Amino acid sequence: MFEMSKPVRTVGFVGAGRIAGVHRRHLATVGITDVVVYDATPSRAEEFGGQIARGLDELIAVSDLVAICTPSS
């Protein structure tokens, strides 16, 4: 079994498209609402909401968990 060393409070999303939105809604059902997002298209990141990271290093630094939600092709 996998155990987290600390509770997940902030989730970082790489990509702010449809799938990221699905994950965000599901995380909200278990009380995780603090999100940080990075997207190559800044306007998409703004529409997604939450804190906007200026780069991946910043996103990783402030996130307890990172979801990579980018297209596969």
C-alpha positions in Angstrom: 0.0 0.0 0.0 1.2 3.5 -0.8 1.2 6.1 2.0 1.8 9.8 1.8 4.2 11.3 4.3 2.0 14.4 4.6 -1.6 15.2 3.6 -2.3 16.4 0.1 -3.5 20.0 0.3 -2.3 21.5 -3.0 -2.4 19.8 -6.4 -0.4 21.1 -9.3 -1.8 20.6 -12.8 0.5 20.6 -15.8 -2.1 21.4 -18.5 -5.4 23.0 -18.0 -7.6 21.3 -20.5 -10.7 19.1 -20.3 -9.1 16.2 -18.4 -7.5 18.5 -15.9 -11.0 19.9 -15.2 -12.3 16.3 -14.6 -9.5 15.6 -12.1 -10.1 18.9 -10.4 -13.8 18.2 -9.9 -13.1 14.7 -8.5 -10.4 16.1 -6.1 -12.9 18.7 -4.9 -15.2 15.9 -3.8 -12.6 14.8 -1.3 -11.9 18.3 -0.1 -8.8 19.1 -2.2 -9.5 22.6 -3.6 -6.1 24.3 -3.6 -4.7 24.1 -7.1 -1.8 25.5 -9.0 -1.7 25.3 -12.8 0.8 25.7 -15.6 -0.3 25.6 -19.2 1.7 26.6 -22.3 -1.3 28.8 -23.2 -1.6 31.4 -20.4 -5.2 32.3 -21.1 -6.2 28.6 -20.6 -4.4 28.6 -17.2 -6.3 31.8 -16.3 -9.6 30.2 -17.2 -8.8 27.1 -15.2 -8.5 29.2 -12.0 -6.4 28.7 -9.0 -2.8 29.9 -8.6 -1.0 30.2 -11.9 2.6 29.0 -12.0 5.1 30.8 -14.2 6.9 27.5 -14.9 7.2 23.9 -13.9 9.8 24.5 -11.2 7.4 26.9 -9.4 4.5 24.5 -9.8 6.5 21.6 -8.4 7.9 23.7 -5.5 4.4 24.6 -4.2 2.5 21.3 -4.9 2.0 18.3 -2.7 1.0 16.3 -5.8 1.4 16.9 -9.5 -1.1 15.8 -12.2 0.3 15.8 -15.7 -2.7 16.4 -17.9 -1.2 17.0 -21.4 -2.2 15.5 -24.7 -0.5 12.2 -25.6 0.2 13.2 -29.2 
